[in-house]
Amino acid sequence: MKSLLLIGTGLIGCSFAKAARAKGVFDRVVGIDHDRAALGHARDLGIIDAVANAPCGDHDAVCVAVPVGAIAAKVREVASRCTGPVFDVGSVKGSVIDALDPVPPNFVPCHPIAGSEHQGPLAARTDLFEGHALIMTPVAETDRAAVDAVGAYWKAVGARVVERTPASHDECFALVSHLPHLVAFAFIDTAIRARPLDQVGNGFRDFVRIAGADVDVWTDILHANATRIRPRLDELMRALERFGKAMEQGGESLEQCIESAVCAKRAFDEADH
């Protein structure tokens, strides 16, 4: 009987456990979480079989699904006790690896490129990772057998496994994930302060959807990757200034700005499909 220790019973961790059980990767899942309500929901839903108060070593693998700022401490706590692989699901890799130093050989840093604005075990889905990328960022100290084992877990739940360096991962997701969340948070904060939002359309709802994300998770992500997000934010602010001036001028200047953006979006859509 293969056993998984799940530390953190949020959306990503519970979706992995649920999918891995459905695919026969693990037969038993034991959960740990300081959020007793989430832990209770995970057990009631059958996502976990049992609750533990502290990590122990009698598991085949450990999934650390806690906010980025807590990952290193949890990995350090369990890696020496578990002979099998330990992996996380955090959106920032460099800060975790730097905090561990040295990185335990059985730890495989991971980031599934899947999620939802919904939170907790009640939102967990067995199909959450199907067709989505799973980024692994092993370092020199990482044992190759652990990388292969963790990669097999993620492939079993439908993910496409890709390896990158921690630095290239963090640089990429500063732009494609972290900055959009930061902008969505700032925009909805601005909008709600300006007036009651009783007359909005789908464009508004689409734009602010990700602003409903988990507060603890995104507080840690934005702080941990701030040095890479900030330059992208500065670029965006310069672009907004350029568009603002073009809007005042109107005519060809504004048309060119919009046309450039629309062409870029269409090119992205074509490449994405």
Secondary structure, DSSP 8 states (H G I E B T S, - for coil): --EEEEE--SHHHHHHHHHHHHTTS-SEEEEE-S-HHHHHHHHHTTS-SEE-SS--S--SEEEE-S-HHHHHHHHHHHHTT-SS-EEE--S--HHHHHHHSS--TTEE-EEES---S--SGGG--TTTTTT-EEEE---TTS-HHHHHHHHHHHHHTT-EEEE--HHHHHHHHIIIIIHHHHHHHHHHHHHHHHS---S--HHHHHHHGGGGS-HHHHHHHHHHTHHHHHHHHHHHHHHHHHHHHHHHH-HHHHHHHHHHHHHHHHHHHHHH-
